[in-house]
Amino acid sequence: QVQLVESGGGSVQAGGSLRLSCAAPRSIFITSTMAWHRQASGKQRELVAEITSEYSTNYADSVKGRFTISRDNAKNTVYLQMNSLNPEDTAVYYCAGKPSWANIYRNWGQGTQVTVSS
């Protein structure tokens, strides 16, 4: 299992924005679907957004129109731009990678806390 390195979490007031970043080894990044998941206190981990190696994207209904996932293959980095944040977005956010040969996310970051205050 490969460790992914996240950055960019923090605290923000409702209505604010944050951008999360996640770097991965190039050998796996370039052909992997990359995603952001989140887990709020007392809740199950959920998929927030994902982007394939061909740049197709998928979003949870709760974040559509507010969050944007993108990837920079030159930097082996995936981003999550989060706008119009609300307290319900408070959670630990995890970066994840799914190699082309896998059907589940196999590589995970350590998680970064995002806290949105009202």
C-alpha positions, 0 to 999 in steps of 0.5 A: 500500500502506498501512502499519499500525502495531503495538505491544506486542511484547516478552519474556516467560517461558513461561506468560506473556501479551502483547497486540499492537495494530495501528492502521490508517487508518479508510478501509481498516480498517472494511471489511477483514479484519484478521489477525496473521501470524508468522515464526519464524527460518528458517521461513515466515510463517504466519497466526496469526489473522484477523477479518473486518469482521463479526467472524468469526474464524479461528485456526491450530490451534497457537494455538486456545484460547490466543490471541484476536483482536479488533477495535475499529472505533471505534479502528481497531485490531485486537488479539491477546491471547496467553496461555499463551505457549511458546517455540514462539511466538517470532517476529516478528508482523505485522499485515495487512489484506485489503480487501473487494475483495482476495483476499490481504493487501495492507497490512502492518505493520513487525513486532514481535518476541515472544520467549518464554523457557523 
